[in-house]
């Protein structure tokens, strides 16, 4: 009999045998039966929870095939999100309100997820505006992978002076007297941006657990039930996975996570994977938390940068030799692997290596992935298909399309990335976000991009030959992404035996106006047959979540993705969490996160200690 039944719904199953239904039953974490209300209600007894969906659209749970949940969760409660804010005026009003309640020595930080093009003003704040809004509280604003804005208090906190050298591939902009202005530029290496962010105060472990729970619930609010975590710099195994593993042990995961391991130090990439292969095997874990292989960084010499304001970087001559050794080892160990590659020129060289290794150590069905692939050519798409690989795409162009067009022209933009061509070639394609820094974690923005072909600023990038129908786009966000964690047999469709993961939508994705797609949310989200999120009439079904900590957290006041104006965001948050918290100003209990001491005056010690820009990914 069923544990949970959802009835009176408009169900899109993505199962060709039964494309639509009105009811679904779950038992023991799997789909028990799908059909009409009468068929499904026959599986109810006195212990079954039955929920009337009110005629809403129900879809399989969304699956982000490339994101950074583990890192993002540790920091979510610290960050003021401008994701979805429509005007700079609203964004600055949020910032000023947060400055007023943030205690020393904490920072106010806006860490990606937005583009200047989304604002009505089509610009970023000026440094003068930042300094006026926050004369004493450090403010750090990251915009894509191209720049960061720091007010005077933040410059003081990180210790940048006229004597601080520029790092390789980055620039500390200076005034005529040589003093830093507060603008940091990636040229094109984002090391300077993330090294600076790394100097901010951190949350203690108990707050990181709370922060990760709130981030997962935010993803549930948007209909996400699964992700593949692509690792990141300063995200070492096993040290930086302890929070997520503890949450799993405590039964507090509300998102399924398959995680890849990202090499941490240039020159020691093979040693990293050799060490981890003695600790883990692919698939180790369970259906909620499991190891997924290597990448997205395999070797540092193969990593290009996607700052379209800067020229395409030429990768070093050492790429082939270094990548060959790592990929051969991974293939021998039967570890799936993925690689960050933005440009076709990079992908060509990577595929040359893969083809050579495959002749010596056949991949033979091993799931391997090219991540991003914005400018991949038809020839290289066919090479990926021939080698049995997949391509994970993200909506980074929705945030950077204007910059790409300025550098390469609108004609080149029309197939960046060539999603339709990938599908026509028969390559497995999974959709995602690459959140939380270069783009928002909101899957509905990504679905809007796939369907409309437009940037957040309204630029029409793609024609009909590179846009997807709505069901095609949803397929990439569900069953398509499941291939990338080798779970396509049990995830991504609402069919008997599949995982009991689904989202009941606030608006019908298949009929809502195109421009309204980014504002869709889930009113009821189910993971593993358990209700993990509910709002409005479904709120009583959702489990309680502790308030965000610390109590001055931006999440307490503003939540995450913003659905319009500051007033709308505040109203939505008040509805979700009740009245704004009472912040205890500068009590000592809220000032115990300490700065990390970094030797900024010593070029070799500073940039050498922090390493390469791997943590930009």
HUFEN-V351475 format. One record per residue. N is the residue number from 1. PHI is phi in whole degrees, -180 to 180 (none if undefined). PSI is psi in whole degrees, 0 to 359 (* if undefined). OMEGA is omega as a letter, one per 40 degrees, with the letter a starting at -180 (999 if undefined). Layout:
# HUFEN-V351475
n=(N/N)
phi=(PHI/PHI)
psi=(PSI/PSI)
omega=(OMEGA/OMEGA)
This chain:
# HUFEN-V351475
n=(1/2/3/4/5/6/7/8/9/10/11/12/13/14/15/16/17/18/19/20/21/22/23/24/25/26/27/28/29/30/31/32/33/34/35/36/37/38/39/40/41/42/43/44/45/46/47/48/49/50/51/52/53/54/55/56/57/58/59/60/61/62/63/64/65/66/67/68/69/70/71/72/73/74/75/76/77/78/79/80/81/82/83/84/85/86/87/88/89/90/91/92/93/94/95/96/97/98/99/100/101/102/103/104/105/106/107/108/109/110/111/112/113/114/115/116/117/118/119/120/121/122/123/124/125/126/127/128/129/130/131/132/133/134/135/136/137/138/139/140/141/142/143/144/145/146/147/148/149/150/151/152/153/154/155/156/157/158/159/160/161/162/163/164/165/166/167/168/169/170/171/172/173/174/175/176/177/178/179/180/181/182/183/184/185/186/187/188/189/190/191/192/193/194/195/196/197/198/199/200/201/202/203/204/205/206/207/208/209/210/211/212/213/214/215/216/217/218/219/220/221/222/223/224/225/226/227/228/229/230/231/232/233/234/235/236/237/238/239/240/241/242/243/244/245/246/247/248/249/250/251/252/253/254/255/256/257/258/259/260/261/262/263/264/265/266/267/268/269/270/271/272/273/274/275/276/277/278/279/280/281/282/283/284/285/286/287/288/289/290/291/292/293/294/295/296/297/298/299/300/301/302/303/304/305/306/307/308/309/310/311/312/313/314/315/316/317/318/319/320/321/322/323/324/325/326/327/328/329/330/331/332/333/334/335/336/337/338/339/340/341/342/343/344/345/346/347/348/349/350/351/352/353/354/355/356/357/358/359/360/361/362/363/364/365/366/367/368/369/370/371/372/373/374/375/376/377/378/379/380/381/382/383/384/385/386/387/388/389/390/391/392/393/394/395/396/397/398/399/400/401/402/403/404/405/406/407/408/409/410/411/412/413/414/415/416/417/418/419/420/421/422/423/424/425/426/427/428/429/430/431/432/433/434/435/436/437/438/439/440/441/442/443/444/445/446/447/448/449/450/451/452/453/454/455/456/457/458/459/460/461/462/463/464/465/466/467/468/469/470/471/472/473/474/475/476/477/478/479/480/481/482/483/484/485/486/487/488/489/490/491/492/493/494/495/496/497/498/499/500/501/502/503/504/505/506/507/508/509/510/511/512/513/514/515/516/517/518/519/520/521/522/523/524/525/526/527/528/529/530/531/532/533/534/535/536/537/538/539/540/541/542/543/544/545/546/547/548/549/550/551/552/553/554/555/556/557/558/559/560/561/562/563/564/565/566/567/568/569/570/571/572/573/574/575/576/577/578/579/580/581/582/583/584/585/586/587/588/589/590/591/592/593/594/595/596/597/598/599/600/601/602/603/604/605/606/607/608/609/610/611/612/613/614/615/616/617)
phi=(none/-84/-82/-143/-127/-111/-125/55/-120/-106/-96/-99/-88/60/-103/-63/-73/-150/-66/-140/-161/-117/-150/-148/-122/-120/-151/55/78/-129/-72/-90/-158/-131/173/-85/-59/-65/-60/-76/-66/-65/-100/-97/-137/-66/-95/-85/-84/-116/-123/-83/-80/67/78/-79/-76/-117/-130/-57/-58/-78/-133/-85/-81/-157/-148/-133/-65/-63/-66/-61/-66/-65/-114/-54/-69/-87/-107/-85/-95/-99/-56/87/-69/-89/-140/-64/-60/-66/-62/-71/-64/-62/-61/-63/-64/-73/-56/-66/-119/-90/-81/-67/-95/-69/-105/-100/-129/-113/-110/72/86/-144/-135/-58/-69/-75/-78/-59/-79/56/-156/-91/-66/-82/-64/-62/-64/-64/-66/-70/-73/-142/-70/-122/-93/-60/-126/-127/-124/-99/-116/52/-107/-110/-161/-136/-112/-123/-80/-61/-65/-70/-59/-66/-64/-89/80/-77/-134/-65/-92/-75/-76/-70/-79/-59/77/-141/-140/-95/-66/-130/-85/-63/-87/91/-85/-59/-88/115/-100/-112/-123/-85/-138/-101/-78/-83/-50/-62/-71/-84/-65/-68/-59/-65/-81/-72/-60/-107/-83/-68/-57/-66/-75/-65/-63/-61/-62/-66/-63/-69/-67/-61/-66/-64/-65/-60/-61/-99/92/-83/-120/-144/-144/-113/-88/-90/74/162/-67/59/-122/-89/-106/-97/-55/-88/-110/-69/-64/-67/-69/-68/-61/-64/-62/-88/71/-111/-77/-118/-133/-74/-128/-109/-119/-99/-104/-109/-58/-110/-142/-59/91/-124/-62/-62/-63/-58/-70/-65/-65/-68/-66/-81/-104/-138/-126/-58/88/-62/124/-139/-72/-103/-145/-149/-76/-124/115/-107/108/-82/-94/-101/-141/-66/-68/-98/-93/-95/-123/-107/-91/-76/-79/-114/-62/-60/-76/-87/-81/-71/-68/-78/-53/-60/-65/-70/-68/-59/-63/-70/-67/-61/-62/-64/-65/-63/-84/61/-94/-59/-147/-137/-138/-72/-152/-88/-104/-60/-61/-68/-63/-58/-68/-63/-67/-57/-66/-60/-64/-67/-63/-61/-68/-94/-131/-56/-67/49/87/-67/-74/-126/-138/-98/-95/87/56/-59/-112/-60/-88/-55/-60/-74/-60/-66/-67/-60/-63/-64/-90/81/-92/-129/-126/-99/-107/-137/-90/-63/-70/-64/-101/-126/-58/-62/-70/-64/-63/-64/-88/-113/96/-70/-67/-65/-68/-62/-132/-125/-85/-84/-62/-61/-63/-60/-67/-63/-78/83/-78/-59/-127/-121/-103/-167/-125/60/-68/-115/-99/-80/-150/-74/-80/-72/-67/-74/-67/-65/-67/-60/-62/-64/-83/-89/73/-113/-81/-65/-84/94/-70/-80/-90/-113/-93/-61/-78/-138/-109/-110/-69/-62/-69/-61/-64/-63/-59/-66/-88/-132/-67/-60/-70/-63/-60/-79/-122/55/-123/-66/-82/-137/-141/106/-134/-99/-138/-55/92/-76/-57/-85/-126/-157/-138/-97/-92/-71/-146/-79/-55/-84/-130/-66/-56/-54/-69/-94/-58/-62/-96/-68/-133/-104/-93/-154/-121/-121/-128/59/79/-106/-74/-114/-155/-154/-142/59/-65/-96/-58/-62/-82/-87/-70/-70/-127/-58/-60/-61/-122/-69/-74/-88/-54/-57/-65/-61/-98/-118/70/-113/-62/-98/-99/129/-80/-60/-62/-65/-64/-65/-65/-64/-68/-61/-67/-79/-121/85/-59/-60/-70/-94/-89/-93/46/-109/-59/-59/-62/-104/-125/-93/-81/-104/-69/-88/-76/-125/-77/-68/-85/-111/-54/-66/-70/-67/-71/-68/-64/-76/81/-77/-85/-60/-77/-75/-87)
psi=(165/144/321/136/133/122/171/46/163/98/125/110/335/20/116/336/332/83/332/158/176/350/155/143/142/145/133/39/9/162/124/314/148/138/209/173/317/317/316/321/343/345/14/147/191/342/0/131/124/126/128/119/354/26/12/162/131/131/161/150/141/149/112/112/355/101/185/62/317/311/315/323/324/336/355/315/345/345/134/121/127/8/122/351/132/343/149/326/316/319/317/328/320/315/315/319/323/322/322/339/5/119/153/145/23/158/158/121/132/106/79/192/5/168/146/334/339/340/145/328/347/40/166/165/152/162/325/319/321/315/326/323/330/80/335/336/128/135/131/123/119/129/110/217/21/334/162/145/128/136/177/323/324/320/320/318/323/350/22/128/184/343/354/122/155/142/166/128/13/166/131/106/142/156/185/335/358/4/141/137/336/356/123/134/136/130/65/8/125/10/313/326/314/333/322/315/325/344/349/161/147/161/144/165/319/328/327/324/314/317/317/322/319/324/317/319/326/319/320/322/334/7/7/130/345/151/159/118/121/18/204/160/151/22/76/151/133/356/312/11/4/324/311/326/324/319/321/315/329/4/29/10/132/7/135/135/122/127/139/152/130/119/147/342/127/133/347/25/312/321/321/309/328/318/314/329/337/347/332/155/151/135/355/135/211/193/351/328/117/151/142/3/205/156/180/349/118/311/145/330/344/3/116/175/143/43/98/357/346/156/155/130/142/127/151/162/345/353/306/313/317/317/322/314/319/314/323/316/315/319/320/323/355/42/121/153/156/153/135/121/112/315/149/325/320/316/322/313/322/315/328/316/314/317/322/314/320/328/332/319/92/134/319/59/0/126/113/156/138/124/135/282/41/320/26/140/159/320/316/331/316/325/320/316/317/329/359/23/176/166/124/118/153/166/37/330/338/337/340/7/321/319/322/317/322/325/318/349/156/332/318/330/336/336/47/96/162/71/315/319/322/314/320/329/350/17/136/129/129/146/154/196/332/27/158/5/306/338/163/154/359/113/336/334/318/320/321/316/315/323/316/330/20/156/171/336/0/1/125/110/314/150/189/337/357/18/156/151/158/321/325/315/317/323/319/331/3/268/327/317/336/332/330/352/18/42/21/343/347/8/143/355/153/83/158/130/345/163/143/70/124/167/131/122/151/334/156/110/330/349/347/151/144/317/346/355/317/342/5/142/180/134/344/122/135/130/126/31/2/138/123/348/141/147/165/227/345/357/321/341/345/144/151/151/131/151/150/141/144/169/348/4/138/333/328/325/322/347/215/253/132/133/47/231/168/319/318/317/317/320/319/319/320/323/323/322/358/193/156/149/159/111/136/37/243/32/147/328/341/12/26/357/127/155/146/130/123/129/77/342/351/108/309/317/319/291/331/320/318/340/200/178/30/331/3/343/*)
omega=(a/i/a/i/i/a/a/i/i/a/i/a/a/i/a/i/i/a/a/a/i/a/i/i/i/i/i/i/i/i/a/a/i/i/i/a/a/i/a/a/i/i/i/i/a/i/a/i/a/a/i/a/i/i/a/i/i/a/i/i/a/a/i/a/i/i/a/a/a/i/a/a/a/a/a/a/i/a/i/a/i/i/i/i/a/a/i/i/i/i/a/i/i/a/a/i/i/i/a/a/a/a/i/e/a/i/i/a/i/a/i/a/a/i/i/a/a/a/i/a/i/i/i/i/i/i/i/i/i/a/i/a/a/a/a/a/i/i/i/i/i/i/a/i/a/a/i/i/i/i/a/a/i/i/i/a/a/i/i/i/i/a/i/a/i/i/i/i/i/a/i/a/a/i/a/i/i/a/i/i/a/i/i/a/i/a/e/a/a/i/a/a/a/i/i/i/a/a/a/i/i/i/i/a/a/i/i/i/i/a/a/i/i/i/i/i/i/i/i/i/a/i/i/i/i/i/i/a/a/i/a/i/a/i/a/i/e/a/a/i/a/i/a/i/i/i/i/i/a/i/a/i/i/i/i/a/i/a/i/i/a/a/a/a/i/i/a/a/a/i/i/a/i/i/a/a/i/a/a/i/i/a/a/a/i/a/i/i/a/i/a/i/a/i/e/i/i/i/a/a/a/a/i/a/a/i/a/i/a/i/i/i/i/a/a/a/a/a/a/a/a/a/a/a/a/a/i/i/a/i/i/a/a/i/i/a/i/a/i/i/a/a/i/i/i/a/i/a/i/a/i/i/a/a/i/i/a/i/a/i/a/i/i/i/i/a/i/a/i/i/i/i/a/a/a/a/i/i/a/i/i/i/i/a/a/a/i/a/i/i/i/a/i/a/a/a/i/a/a/a/i/a/i/a/i/a/a/i/a/i/i/a/a/a/a/e/a/a/a/i/i/a/i/i/i/i/i/a/i/a/i/a/a/i/e/a/a/a/i/i/a/a/a/i/i/i/i/i/a/a/a/a/a/i/i/i/i/i/i/a/a/i/a/a/i/i/a/i/a/i/i/a/i/i/i/a/a/a/i/a/a/i/a/i/i/a/a/i/a/a/i/i/i/a/a/i/i/i/a/a/a/i/i/a/i/i/a/a/a/a/a/i/a/a/a/a/a/a/i/i/i/i/i/a/a/i/i/a/i/i/a/i/i/i/a/a/a/a/a/a/a/i/i/i/i/i/i/i/e/a/i/a/i/i/i/a/a/a/a/a/a/a/i/a/i/i/i/a/a/i/i/a/i/i/a/a/a/a/i/a/i/a/a/i/a/i/a/a/a/a/a/i/a/i/i/a/i/a/a/a/a/a/a/a/a/a/i/i/a/i/a/a/a/a/i/a/999)
